[in-house]
Amino acid sequence: MRNQPVPVYAPDLDERLIDADGPGTRFALLGLIFLLPLVVICGRLAYVQVGLNEYYIDAWETVEKIQEPIPARDGRILSADGLVLADVRPQFDLEVNYRWLEEPSNETWLRGEARGRLTRSQRRSQQEVDRAIAEVLSEKEELWSRLSEQFAIPGGEMSDQRGRIQNRVERMVASVEQRRERKQRDDEVQQLNWKEGAAGIWKTLVHELTTSPRRRDEPVILREEVSSHVVLSDITSEHAALLQSLPGHFPGVTVRVAKTRVYPEKELASHVLGIRRRRDGERQSRGENGVELAYDRVLTGRSGVKEFEQDRHGEVLGETILAEPVDGEDVVLTLDAKLQKAAERLLERTLQSPQGDSALADRPPMGGAIAAIDVRTGEMLVLASGPSVSQDVLLAPSTEQWDRIQNDVRRPLFNRVTQGAVAPGSTFTLLSSIALLQNKTFGPNEDFFCQGYLSSPDQYRCSLFIKHGVGHGQLTLPDAIAQSCNVYFFEAGRRMGPTPLVLWAQRFGFGQPTGIDLPGEASGHLPNPFHLEEREQWHSGMTLQLAIGQGTLTTTPLQLLRFTAVLANGGTLITPRLVRSHSDANESEANAASLLEPEFAPQVAQMNEETLKVLREGMQLAITHPQGTAQLAYENELPCAGKAGTAQTGGDRPDHAWFVGYTPIENPRVAFVVFLEQGGSGSEVAAPIAREFLIELAQAGYIPLD
């Protein structure tokens, strides 16, 4: 039976459902293998066509939302009599898209800009693409040539400005790249941590499975790389109109309307106001010094936000204001503008010519200050410092102007009222008088004989003895104040020691800021035997020098002014302030003029009435007595009490000239100080200026005339 087609022991054919070895089965399996991927692909195509149809349509029709700031108006600064000292005005800024100023041009942008000018068929031609790229580069070069010609700016300066912008943006990009590199290094493949066992292995596996792969070639595009930057600020309205009317000649250029700070009165109160300006790359201006800095949060307007909706073609579909701009508040100063102008004129004239008859007075003073304060409220009526610089120059100085300002040995940016800490000279003997009376070192009417020197003709002498070889003779404390007798106060200092001097000086605020609402106030220096530097020793000569306002003692004109106000108001230590009120620009004038509540607690100096009476008598005699050192400040019918002072500077430099005073004598209202740095004698230089300032006070109505 070997020739039978089917072995007799084989199972029945009907019992075999699938013939795994049959060719049909093999073809079926092969077809299934090819069919399954096709099914998956077809399913995906169906899903894309049906399931994702709306998604792609929405993406095609999606509108882009762009937010832009709405500029707000900064607050004004006004004087007490209503003169606008700082204001805002519209400003046109020329901005250029970063890609149009970048050098060399970004390849991706350049190719995209070129291809955007070609038809679909032209884009297939590399020759056409190259031609379009050359055209874009040519337009870019012509753009900067036109701008240089239109604004009469040398090409080198324009290139420098472009370079500054590009360097700033490139630093930002580099910073972002560095942060991304650090993050990517942290996300690198981690080795299996066998030491931590299964937990370490699981942690590594989770990290690898959930962390996206690193794309090293994906560029970082910052907003600054696709937005516009200010190239020229404050262009004329004519230039702005020209640029807007010829967009084809100035591709990538936009004109943005902003608001800029202006100072209508130029140099008036420049040391008080400070400046406000925008820094490179910023749209919001900021106060940099003076009142502009001290009240920056009050003056600065808060920009609003508006949102544009535009389609993929860049067409604006609508806009919505998300936040309204809030204008800054106006600030009203305590300064009297007319009196401030008069004081600055006095300083300007004084600083232009040599002062005094000293052999050293062969040049004008290095600088000066005049300040006045309401002795009842602490309101500053005048705060003048010289020399000064026009605000217009400070807002946008040229390189030459800035170098000249910085190299000026007179330091025109230095506010001598609040920062000029120097020796006060014999004006400080008013404080010494308080200490010796309160300490009962001398009686108010106790006689003292001045021989012109303390113990030896070679040291601790009066200026009268130095000039004429004689002393003041018999005198009391009011006489010593009036005639500026150093020997009297040398002896007082020797008797009472340094402790009463230091304690009373501290009580009147010497050696510490007054608290005026201006930044950068100096504290001065009050030598203290209980707080000496390492290896420093206190000796008796330091006490004698302190008693006459010399040695290492330094005070600012503002500190002396506040001290003088204490003598005028009966013993209350007030805090000077410059801002009377601040209010919304839309509020009424009445509200704008309302006084701010003082943020200080006036201190009582705790002098007895007899002490105050003696000091006032001495200050009156200084002006009215024939031998008074302040008699050149005397003016008929203008009641005033004062004290002149001359502070030695050492070397061949002229002395500092001082004068402090108050007016009127009965019910004093105003205290004032005159200071001339290296100006010479206080009696000969500062006192006459004080007299002229008194006349200005009277004309302004601060001194009642019978």
Secondary structure, DSSP 8 states (H G I E B T S, - for coil): -TT-SS-TTS--GGG-S--TTSHHHHHHHHHHHHHHHHHHHHHHHHIIIIISHHHHHHHHH--EEEEEEE------EE-TTS-EEEEEEEEEEEEEEHHHH-SS--HHHHHHHHHTTS-HHHHT-HHHHHHHHHHHHHHHHHHHHHHHHHTT--HHHHHHHHHHHHHHHHHHHHHHHHHHHHHHHHTS-----GGGHHHHHHHHHHHHHHS----TT-----GGGTSEEEEEEEE-HHHHHHHHH-TTTSTTEEEEEEEEEE-TTTTTTHHHH--EE--TT-SS-EE-SHHHHHTHHHH--B-EEEEEEE-TT--EEEEEEEE--B--EEEEES--HHHHHHHHHHHHHHTTS--SS-TT--S--SEEEEEEEETTT-BEEEEEEES---HHHHHS--HHHHHHHHH-TT-TT--HHHH--B--GGGGHHHHHHHHHHTTSS-TT--EEE-SEEEETTEEE-HHHHHHS---EEE-HHHHHHHT-HHHHHHHHHHH-HHHHHHHHHHTTTTS----SSTT----B---TTS--TT----HHHHHHHHTT-TT-BB-HHHHHHHHHHHHHTSEE---B-EEEEEETTS-HHHHT-----SS--EE----HHHHHHHHHHHHHHHHSTT-TTGGG--TT---EEEEEEE---TT---EEEEEEEE-SSS--EEEEEEEET---IIIIIHHHHHHHHHHHHHTTSS---
